[in-house]
Amino acid sequence: MKKLSLTLAVVASVVLSACGGGAGVSPAAAITGTAATGAPMANAPVFIKDVRGQEPTGQNETNGVAVVTTDANGDFTISPALLSGLVAPYIVRTTGKVVLDSGDDAAVTLHSLIASNSSGSVNITPLAEAATLLATGQDTNRAFASPSSALTQITADTMASSNQSLMAAVGAAAN
């Protein structure tokens, strides 16, 4: 039972770190984050879109130009200058490699949500991918492609609800 409680506490801290309040307010500080699949996603491109589908100046996912790239530890920072003119909530995406049970490498694309312009930390992980799916109610690649329809209902409350559903599912699977 202690293992289950610890697992749920870790899930909650990882997934809930992307929550916040005050959507639509200019960012007070940078958004920091970590992209990982169990191991860091090193040198992975990080893309972000706002609720209107707008991207930071200079980002062009079609041409592979990311707003930032993760470091060797999977960490990244999106500065307030890069977020200028964008309106929360945001959807963030990164693509990297994961090692399969077979030992082969495979590409993985993960997403996460940021409910507000408040400074904070966001994790881009398989659990965050699941929470993004639950919160948007649609395929995460589709949500990233059309954030104006996918993100309009995203608030700290909807994210908390999806996180709670995810924790319940993880808890049910662990029992």
C-alpha positions in Angstrom: 0.0 0.0 0.0 2.9 2.4 0.7 4.2 1.7 -2.8 0.8 2.6 -4.3 0.6 5.8 -2.2 4.2 6.8 -3.3 3.3 6.1 -6.9 0.2 8.2 -6.7 2.1 11.0 -5.0 4.8 11.0 -7.8 2.1 11.0 -10.5 0.4 13.9 -8.8 3.5 16.0 -8.5 4.6 15.2 -12.1 1.3 15.9 -13.7 0.0 18.7 -11.5 3.2 20.8 -12.0 1.7 22.1 -15.2 -1.3 23.7 -13.5 -1.7 27.3 -12.6 -4.2 30.2 -12.7 -4.7 33.5 -14.4 -5.1 32.6 -18.1 -4.5 35.4 -20.5 -2.1 37.4 -18.4 1.4 38.3 -19.6 4.0 35.9 -18.3 5.7 37.0 -15.2 8.7 34.7 -15.7 10.0 31.9 -17.8 8.4 28.6 -18.2 10.8 25.8 -17.2 10.4 22.2 -17.8 11.8 18.7 -18.2 11.1 16.2 -21.0 11.7 12.6 -20.1 10.4 9.1 -20.8 12.1 7.6 -17.7 15.4 8.9 -19.0 15.9 12.5 -20.1 15.0 13.4 -23.6 18.3 15.1 -24.4 18.6 17.6 -27.2 15.0 17.3 -28.1 13.1 20.2 -29.8 10.4 21.9 -27.8 7.4 23.5 -29.6 4.7 25.6 -28.0 1.3 26.9 -29.3 -1.2 29.1 -27.6 -5.0 28.8 -27.4 -5.3 30.7 -30.7 -2.8 28.4 -32.5 -0.1 31.1 -32.5 3.6 30.1 -32.1 6.5 32.2 -30.8 8.3 34.3 -33.3 11.0 32.2 -34.9 9.3 28.8 -34.3 8.5 26.8 -37.4 7.7 23.2 -36.6 7.1 22.4 -40.3 10.8 23.3 -40.9 12.0 21.7 -37.7 12.8 25.1 -36.0 12.0 24.7 -32.3 11.5 27.6 -29.9 14.0 25.9 -27.6 15.9 22.6 -27.3 16.3 20.5 -24.2 19.7 20.1 -22.6 21.5 16.8 -21.8 19.2 16.4 -18.7 16.0 17.0 -20.7 15.6 20.5 -19.1 14.4 23.5 -21.1 13.4 27.2 -20.5 11.0 29.2 -22.5 11.7 32.9 -21.8 9.0 35.5 -21.3 10.3 37.2 -24.5 9.5 34.0 -26.5 6.0 34.0 -25.0 5.3 37.6 -25.8 2.0 38.0 -27.6 0.9 34.5 -26.8 -2.2 33.7 -24.8 -2.7 30.8 -22.4 -3.5 28.0 -22.2 -0.6 26.5 -24.1 0.2 23.1 -25.5 3.8 22.0 -25.6 5.3 19.2 -27.7 8.6 17.5 -28.0 10.0 14.6 -30.0 12.8 12.4 -28.9 13.9 8.8 -28.7 13.0 6.1 -26.3 14.6 2.7 -25.8 12.1 -0.1 -26.2 12.2 -3.4 -24.2 13.9 -5.0 -27.2 16.7 -2.5 -26.9 15.8 -0.7 -30.1 15.4 3.0 -30.3 12.0 4.5 -31.3 10.8 8.0 -31.9 8.3 9.3 -29.3 6.3 12.5 -29.4 4.9 13.8 -26.1 2.7 16.7 -25.2 1.8 18.6 -22.1 -0.5 21.5 -21.1 0.1 24.8 -19.4 -3.1 26.3 -18.1 -1.9 29.8 -17.4 0.7 32.4 -18.1 2.0 32.1 -14.5 5.6 31.2 -14.3 6.1 27.6 -13.4 7.4 24.2 -14.4 5.9 21.8 -16.9 6.9 18.2 -17.4 6.6 16.5 -20.8 6.4 12.9 -20.0 4.2 9.8 -20.8 2.0 10.7 -17.8 1.7 14.3 -19.0 0.8 12.9 -22.5 -2.0 10.8 -20.9 -3.3 13.8 -18.8 -3.3 16.0 -22.0 -5.4 13.4 -23.8 -7.8 13.3 -20.9 -8.0 17.1 -20.5 -8.5 17.8 -24.2 -10.6 14.8 -24.9 -8.8 14.1 -28.2 -5.7 12.8 -29.8 -2.8 14.9 -28.6 -1.4 15.4 -32.1 -4.8 16.7 -33.2 -4.9 18.9 -30.2 -1.5 20.4 -31.1 -2.5 20.8 -34.7 -5.8 22.7 -33.8 -5.2 24.2 -30.4 -7.9 26.9 -30.9 -10.5 24.1 -30.6 -8.7 21.8 -28.2 -7.6 24.4 -25.6 -10.6 26.6 -25.2 -11.9 24.7 -22.2 -8.5 24.1 -20.5 -8.3 25.7 -17.1 -6.5 24.7 -13.9 -9.7 23.0 -12.8 -10.1 20.9 -16.0 -6.4 19.9 -15.7 -6.9 19.0 -12.1 -9.9 16.8 -13.0 -8.0 15.0 -15.8 -5.1 14.5 -13.4 -7.4 13.1 -10.8 -8.8 10.7 -13.4 -5.3 9.6 -14.4 -4.3 9.0 -10.8 -7.4 6.9 -10.3 -6.6 4.9 -13.4 -3.0 4.4 -12.2 -4.3 3.4 -8.8 -6.8 1.0 -10.2 -4.1 -0.6 -12.4 -1.8 -0.9 -9.4 -4.3 -2.8 -7.3 
